[in-house]
Amino acid sequence: MKKIWLFITLYLVSILPLCVFWISVNNVSNIFDTVEFIKQSVKFNEITIKSDIPYDLVQNAIKKYCPVSAVTQAEKELWPLKEAWTSYLNKPWINKSLSDRFDMVKWLIIEQKKDSSYKYCKDSYLLFSILKTTQELYTWEKEPKRSTETNKSDTNTSTSGNTSHNSAANKNLGFTFIHDTAGLPNDAKKSFSESTENYLQEIMADLVDIHILDKNDLKILDNKIEVTYLQSCNVTEWSFRVVRNKQTWEYTFKWIKLIIAYCDRNNTVARQKRHVQQILAHELGHYIYFFKDKNPSKFSEICWDNGKLNCLPEEFVSNYATKSQEEDYAESFAYWYLYNTENSDNQHGAAPDNPINRRARYFEDLFEEEEDDDDDEK
């Protein structure tokens, strides 16, 4: 019974709107401040089932700042809860009001109390996961795959306030990033956002120049990469979202969101450039995984076996790469693109079967094939 207590509460709230859902939590500033910042950034109180929500940011914040035991317990409870919730939502009479179910879960998140860090962390993990599941069901059923032009229009009309569309630093590229500078101090709004824009444009122009991205990719990504600034000295997060059509199983790109930290103490030019270009390259690695690589499972064979790690931790380019096959792909692409050299075997040991070297060769072969395909089309 304990494993399904949250589902029972969700169900009761869905049929008894006045029922009170109480979560005891403790005031631990790191996790509370981080989650509150994310909520404020996306105006959480105003979101609807059609809104873009940075679920990855919340999950990563919970995993970073919460007790390991709380996250472990949440992960144990998640799948039974998700299956029960999905089964409940799929009932014919419920399907007509997915938006109401979404609003109800959102309300539970807003009403969380801060009396116990363990409970707050565990329930936040579960509630945001359920919110995401509800939204995905709605997206699949109500929003079929749309054209790039329609998506572009949606993005342009959704930005407001301190958000601005910076013109491309490289005029020949004509690519637009979206910048929200509300989180920057006034004396840094212009200079810091402009330098960030230049670093981002540099990556995009170079990827086009070396034939990793093409004009069609630029059309898809244009106005869909949003940069939000946070005055903080902590490492910030980023997210990538695609939507899968339930009927065709085709993926549609939605957005990339980057949160860039501005730190008065150590905000050197070199640090800023490295941070900005690292997270953009990582997120574009996700884009390549879904839309450019025809058979990404071949990459996963290097260090994964049916979703389980098959390599030592030191055989990944970062600890974050061990999180999943997709994160391994994105991290490895960013590492290969930004830091790999022609003599990478000398950096990681001469053995050609070294997994890091194999990843480098994978991307070299992948983009050599893409270039050959482009030549054949010409």
C-alpha positions as CSV (number, residue, x, y, z in Angstrom):
1,M,0.0,0.0,0.0
2,K,2.9,2.4,0.8
3,K,4.2,2.2,-2.8
4,I,1.0,3.6,-4.3
5,W,0.1,6.2,-1.7
6,L,0.9,9.1,-4.1
7,F,-1.3,7.6,-6.9
8,I,-4.1,7.2,-4.4
9,T,-3.7,10.9,-3.4
10,L,-3.6,12.0,-7.0
11,Y,-6.7,10.1,-7.7
12,L,-8.5,11.5,-4.7
13,V,-7.6,15.0,-5.6
14,S,-8.8,14.5,-9.2
15,I,-12.3,13.6,-8.0
16,L,-12.3,15.7,-4.8
17,P,-10.9,19.1,-5.7
18,L,-11.1,20.3,-2.1
19,C,-9.1,17.4,-0.7
20,V,-5.9,18.7,0.9
21,F,-2.6,17.1,-0.2
22,W,0.1,17.7,2.4
23,I,3.8,17.1,1.7
24,S,6.1,17.7,4.7
25,V,9.4,19.2,3.7
26,N,12.4,20.9,5.4
27,N,14.0,24.2,4.3
28,V,17.3,23.3,2.6
29,S,18.3,26.3,0.6
30,N,20.2,24.7,-2.4
31,I,17.4,22.5,-3.7
32,F,14.6,24.9,-2.8
33,D,16.4,27.9,-4.4
34,T,17.2,25.9,-7.5
35,V,13.7,24.6,-8.0
36,E,12.2,28.0,-7.2
37,F,14.4,29.7,-9.8
38,I,13.3,27.2,-12.5
39,K,9.7,27.7,-11.6
40,Q,10.1,31.5,-11.7
41,S,12.0,31.3,-15.0
42,V,9.1,29.4,-16.7
43,K,6.4,31.3,-14.8
44,F,5.2,27.9,-13.4
45,N,2.0,29.3,-11.9
46,E,0.9,30.3,-15.4
47,I,1.9,27.2,-17.4
48,T,-0.7,25.0,-19.2
49,I,-0.5,21.5,-20.7
50,K,0.7,23.2,-23.9
51,S,3.7,24.9,-22.3
52,D,7.4,24.0,-22.6
53,I,8.6,22.8,-19.2
54,P,12.3,22.1,-18.4
55,Y,11.8,18.7,-16.7
56,D,15.4,17.8,-17.2
57,L,16.5,20.8,-15.2
58,V,14.3,19.9,-12.3
59,Q,15.4,16.3,-12.3
60,N,19.1,17.2,-12.5
61,A,18.7,19.7,-9.7
62,I,17.0,17.1,-7.5
63,K,19.7,14.5,-8.2
64,K,22.4,17.1,-7.5
65,Y,21.1,18.7,-4.3
66,C,18.9,16.0,-2.7
67,P,19.8,13.1,-0.4
68,V,20.7,10.1,-2.5
69,S,18.3,8.0,-0.5
70,A,15.4,10.2,-1.5
71,V,16.2,10.0,-5.2
72,T,16.7,6.2,-5.0
73,Q,13.4,5.7,-3.3
74,A,11.7,8.0,-5.8
75,E,13.1,6.0,-8.7
76,K,11.8,2.8,-7.1
77,E,8.3,4.2,-6.8
78,L,8.2,5.9,-10.2
79,W,7.5,3.1,-12.6
80,P,4.6,1.5,-10.7
81,L,3.2,5.0,-10.1
82,K,3.6,6.0,-13.7
83,E,2.0,2.8,-15.0
84,A,-1.0,3.2,-12.6
85,W,-1.4,6.9,-13.5
86,T,-1.1,6.2,-17.2
87,S,-3.7,3.4,-17.0
88,Y,-6.0,5.8,-15.1
89,L,-5.6,8.6,-17.7
90,N,-6.2,6.2,-20.6
91,K,-9.7,5.5,-19.4
92,P,-12.2,7.1,-22.0
93,W,-13.9,9.4,-19.5
94,I,-10.5,10.7,-18.2
95,N,-8.9,11.3,-21.7
96,K,-11.3,14.2,-22.3
97,S,-9.9,16.2,-19.4
98,L,-6.1,15.6,-19.5
99,S,-5.7,19.4,-19.1
100,D,-7.6,19.2,-15.8
101,R,-5.4,16.3,-14.6
102,F,-2.3,18.4,-15.6
103,D,-3.5,21.4,-13.7
104,M,-4.2,19.2,-10.7
105,V,-0.7,17.8,-10.6
106,K,0.7,21.3,-11.1
107,W,-1.3,22.5,-8.1
108,L,0.2,19.7,-6.0
109,I,3.7,20.9,-6.9
110,I,2.8,24.5,-6.1
111,E,1.4,23.5,-2.7
112,Q,4.4,21.5,-1.5
113,K,5.4,22.5,2.0
114,K,9.0,22.7,3.1
115,D,9.3,20.7,6.3
116,S,11.3,17.7,5.3
117,S,14.1,17.7,2.7
118,Y,13.7,13.9,2.1
119,K,10.0,14.1,1.5
120,Y,10.2,17.3,-0.6
121,C,12.9,15.8,-2.8
122,K,11.2,12.4,-3.3
123,D,7.8,13.9,-4.0
124,S,9.1,16.6,-6.3
125,Y,10.8,13.9,-8.4
126,L,7.6,11.9,-8.6
127,L,5.2,14.8,-9.2
128,F,7.3,16.4,-12.0
129,S,7.6,12.9,-13.6
130,I,3.8,12.5,-13.4
131,L,3.3,16.1,-14.8
132,K,5.6,15.2,-17.7
133,T,3.7,11.9,-18.4
134,T,0.4,13.7,-18.5
135,Q,1.7,16.3,-20.9
136,E,3.3,13.7,-23.2
137,L,-0.1,11.9,-23.4
138,Y,-1.7,15.2,-24.4
139,T,1.0,16.1,-26.9
140,W,0.9,12.7,-28.6
141,E,-2.9,12.8,-29.0
142,K,-3.6,16.5,-29.5
143,E,-0.5,17.8,-31.3
144,P,0.5,15.8,-34.5
145,K,3.8,16.5,-36.1
146,R,3.8,20.1,-37.4
147,S,5.9,21.9,-40.0
148,T,9.0,23.8,-39.1
149,E,7.3,27.0,-40.2
150,T,4.5,26.5,-37.7
151,N,6.9,25.7,-34.9
152,K,8.9,28.8,-35.7
153,S,5.8,31.0,-35.5
154,D,4.9,29.5,-32.1
155,T,8.3,30.3,-30.7
156,N,8.3,33.8,-31.9
157,T,4.9,34.6,-30.4
158,S,5.7,33.0,-27.1
159,T,8.7,35.2,-26.1
160,S,8.1,38.4,-24.2
161,G,9.3,40.7,-21.4
162,N,13.1,40.8,-21.3
163,T,13.5,38.3,-24.1
164,S,15.1,39.5,-27.3
165,H,16.1,38.0,-30.6
166,N,19.8,38.8,-31.1
167,S,20.7,39.1,-34.8
168,A,23.4,36.6,-36.0
169,A,26.9,37.6,-35.3
170,N,27.8,35.9,-38.5
171,K,25.6,37.7,-41.1
172,N,26.1,35.0,-43.7
173,L,24.7,32.4,-41.3
174,G,21.5,34.3,-40.5
175,F,20.8,32.2,-37.4
176,T,18.9,33.5,-34.5
177,F,19.2,32.6,-30.8
178,I,16.7,33.8,-28.2
179,H,18.2,35.5,-25.2
180,D,16.4,36.2,-21.9
181,T,18.6,38.6,-20.0
182,A,16.3,39.3,-17.0
183,G,18.6,37.4,-14.7
184,L,21.7,39.4,-15.5
185,P,22.8,42.5,-13.6
186,N,22.1,45.7,-15.6
187,D,25.8,46.5,-16.2
188,A,26.3,43.0,-17.7
189,K,23.1,42.6,-19.8
190,K,24.6,43.9,-23.1
191,S,28.2,42.8,-22.9
192,F,27.7,39.3,-21.4
193,S,24.8,38.4,-23.7
194,E,26.6,39.7,-26.8
195,S,29.7,37.7,-26.0
196,T,27.6,34.6,-25.4
197,E,25.9,35.2,-28.7
198,N,29.3,35.3,-30.4
199,Y,30.4,32.1,-28.9
200,L,27.2,30.3,-29.8
201,Q,27.3,31.6,-33.4
202,E,30.9,30.5,-33.7
203,I,29.8,26.9,-32.9
204,M,26.9,27.0,-35.4
205,A,29.0,28.5,-38.2
206,D,31.8,25.9,-37.7
207,L,29.4,23.0,-37.6
208,V,28.0,24.1,-40.9
209,D,31.5,24.7,-42.3
210,I,32.6,21.2,-41.5
211,H,29.3,19.7,-42.9
212,I,27.9,18.4,-39.6
213,L,24.9,20.7,-39.8
214,D,23.3,21.9,-43.1
215,K,20.9,24.6,-44.2
216,N,17.9,22.4,-43.4
217,D,19.1,21.9,-39.8
218,L,19.5,25.6,-39.4
219,K,15.9,26.1,-40.4
220,I,14.7,23.6,-37.9
221,L,16.9,25.0,-35.1
222,D,16.4,28.7,-35.9
223,N,14.6,30.6,-33.1
224,K,14.4,27.3,-31.1
225,I,17.6,27.7,-29.0
226,E,16.7,29.7,-25.9
227,V,19.4,31.2,-23.6
228,T,18.3,32.2,-20.1
229,Y,20.9,33.9,-17.8
230,L,21.3,33.3,-14.1
231,Q,23.4,35.4,-11.8
232,S,25.1,32.5,-10.0
233,C,28.5,30.9,-9.4
234,N,27.1,27.4,-9.6
235,V,27.2,25.2,-12.6
236,T,23.8,25.6,-14.4
237,E,21.8,23.2,-16.5
238,W,20.4,22.7,-20.0
239,S,17.7,20.7,-21.7
240,F,16.7,19.3,-25.0
241,R,13.2,18.3,-26.0
242,V,11.7,16.2,-28.8
243,V,8.1,15.0,-29.2
244,R,7.3,11.6,-30.6
245,N,4.1,11.1,-32.6
246,K,2.1,8.2,-31.1
247,Q,0.8,7.1,-34.5
248,T,3.9,7.4,-36.8
249,W,6.6,7.2,-34.1
250,E,8.4,10.1,-35.8
251,Y,10.3,12.6,-33.7
252,T,9.7,16.4,-33.9
253,F,12.3,18.8,-32.5
254,K,10.8,21.2,-30.0
255,W,13.6,23.3,-28.4
256,I,17.0,23.5,-26.8
257,K,17.2,25.5,-23.6
258,L,20.5,26.7,-22.1
259,I,20.8,28.4,-18.7
260,I,24.1,30.3,-18.6
261,A,25.6,31.3,-15.2
262,Y,27.0,34.8,-14.7
263,C,29.5,34.9,-11.8
264,D,31.0,38.2,-10.6
265,R,33.9,36.3,-8.9
266,N,35.3,34.1,-11.7
267,N,33.6,35.0,-14.9
268,T,36.7,35.0,-17.1
269,V,36.4,35.1,-20.9
270,A,38.0,31.7,-21.3
271,R,35.6,30.2,-18.7
272,Q,32.6,31.7,-20.2
273,K,33.4,30.6,-23.7
274,R,34.3,27.1,-22.6
275,H,31.0,26.8,-20.6
276,V,28.8,28.2,-23.3
277,Q,30.2,26.1,-26.2
278,Q,30.3,23.0,-24.1
279,I,26.6,23.0,-23.3
280,L,25.6,24.0,-26.8
281,A,27.7,21.2,-28.4
282,H,26.2,18.7,-25.9
283,E,22.6,19.7,-26.8
284,L,23.4,19.6,-30.5
285,G,24.7,16.1,-29.8
286,H,21.2,15.1,-28.8
287,Y,19.9,16.7,-32.0
288,I,22.4,14.6,-34.1
289,Y,21.4,11.5,-32.2
290,F,17.7,11.9,-33.1
291,F,17.8,13.6,-36.5
292,K,21.2,13.1,-38.2
293,D,22.5,9.6,-37.2
294,K,20.6,7.0,-39.1
295,N,21.7,4.2,-36.7
296,P,22.7,5.6,-33.3
297,S,22.4,2.1,-31.8
298,K,25.8,1.3,-33.3
299,F,27.3,3.9,-31.1
300,S,25.6,2.4,-28.0
301,E,27.3,-0.9,-28.8
302,I,30.6,0.5,-27.7
303,C,29.7,0.7,-24.0
304,W,26.1,-0.4,-23.5
305,D,24.4,-3.8,-23.5
306,N,20.5,-3.7,-23.3
307,G,20.7,-0.3,-21.6
308,K,23.3,-1.4,-19.0
309,L,26.9,-0.1,-18.7
310,N,29.4,-2.4,-20.3
311,C,32.5,-0.2,-19.8
312,L,34.5,1.1,-16.8
313,P,33.7,4.6,-15.5
314,E,37.0,5.9,-16.7
315,E,36.2,4.7,-20.2
316,F,33.5,7.5,-20.5
317,V,34.4,11.1,-21.4
318,S,32.6,12.3,-18.2
319,N,30.6,10.9,-15.2
320,Y,27.4,12.4,-16.8
321,A,28.0,10.3,-19.9
322,T,27.3,7.2,-17.8
323,K,23.7,8.3,-17.1
324,S,22.2,6.9,-20.3
325,Q,23.0,5.9,-23.8
326,E,21.7,9.2,-25.1
327,E,23.8,11.3,-22.6
328,D,26.8,9.2,-23.5
329,Y,26.2,10.1,-27.2
330,A,25.7,13.8,-26.5
331,E,28.7,14.1,-24.1
332,S,31.0,12.1,-26.5
333,F,30.0,14.2,-29.4
334,A,30.7,17.5,-27.5
335,Y,34.1,16.1,-26.4
336,W,35.0,14.8,-29.8
337,Y,34.0,18.1,-31.5
338,L,35.5,20.5,-29.0
339,Y,38.6,18.7,-27.6
340,N,39.5,15.8,-29.8
341,T,42.7,16.0,-31.9
342,E,43.9,13.9,-34.8
343,N,46.2,12.0,-32.5
344,S,43.6,11.2,-29.9
345,D,45.0,7.7,-29.5
346,N,48.1,9.3,-27.9
347,Q,45.8,11.1,-25.4
348,H,43.9,8.0,-24.2
349,G,46.4,5.2,-24.7
350,A,47.6,3.7,-27.9
351,A,45.2,0.8,-27.8
352,P,42.8,1.3,-30.8
353,D,40.0,-0.5,-28.8
354,N,40.0,2.1,-26.0
355,P,36.3,3.0,-25.8
356,I,37.0,6.8,-25.9
357,N,39.1,6.3,-29.1
358,R,36.3,4.1,-30.6
359,R,33.8,6.9,-29.9
360,A,36.1,9.4,-31.7
361,R,36.4,7.1,-34.7
362,Y,32.6,6.6,-34.7
363,F,32.0,10.3,-35.2
364,E,34.8,10.7,-37.7
365,D,33.2,7.9,-39.8
366,L,29.7,9.2,-39.3
367,F,30.4,12.6,-40.6
368,E,32.7,11.4,-43.3
369,E,29.7,9.3,-44.6
370,E,27.4,12.3,-44.3
371,E,29.8,14.4,-46.4
372,D,30.0,11.6,-49.0
373,D,26.2,11.5,-49.1
374,D,26.1,15.3,-49.7
375,D,28.6,14.9,-52.5
376,D,26.5,12.1,-54.1
377,E,23.4,14.3,-54.1
378,K,25.3,17.1,-55.8
